[in-house]
Amino acid sequence: MRRPLIAGNWKMNLTPSEGAALATQLRQRIGMRSDIEIVLCPAFVALPAVAEAIRNSELKLGAQTVFWRDAGAFTGQISPPMLVAVGCEYVILGHSETRGRFGVDDADLDASVLPYFSETEATLNRKMRAVLPHGLKPILCVGETLAERDAGHTEQIIRAQLEGALAGLSADELYELVIAYEPVWAIGTGRVCEAAEANRIAGYIREVLRTLYDEELAQVVRVLYGGSVKASNAQPILHQPEIDGALVGGASLDADEFEQITYCAPTR
Ligand code: 13P
């Protein structure tokens, strides 16, 4: 049985003290739940403060991205052992924002610079290979843009993203993998993907895992949905048979909302 997982991606919000305050509230409300797994993913600088706030609770800590080398002359980067040292168990990889979709609305930013900041299939594959030996569990995000969906390329894009990120990795290395289906058009837009459609794509992700690996891995890997999840729409999404939880952005910054979302998850 796959254990439901609800992760809050705080993105570039909350200072260390603000993060610790939210984590403390959540700890008091849902910190002892073991029926589902709850993961908080603050910004790098808030990781130690949040780790301290959730110490000796059931809440888990995750980072929002990572570099693929353990140490060295990589100014501004954070390594897998550094994340482990501050208490991270999870790390988000391949979020559409770290894939370089952010900044595109800034009129004064030349779109040609964006690829230099962004994750590619090749760098994501390096990150996957780098985190697994340290015991960090990846939350690998995949998803299509609206243009890709409208062109009928959704499945093709998701397959390519999975093949790219997982290249060269064996099934044995991937039992703790979590995949988040985050259609780019549903992120921060208030436009949530229909529950049945999200379920269909989650099933497709399992089908890709089945063809790349085997049935066992396809059944073990947890597949989350992310994109405008709120307390008011979480119930039908979280009750889909192929969906094992949610990666929540904006609504994870509000203790009431996030708590309510966790109670929408079925306990399996
Ligand atoms: P929103 O829930 O704010 O749409 O963000 C989703 C997301 O990107 C989570 O990683």
Residues whose N, C-alpha, C, O or C-beta is under 5 A from the ligand:
A	BS01	13P	N9 A186 I187 G188 T189 G226 G227 S228 V229 L247 V248 G249 G250 A251
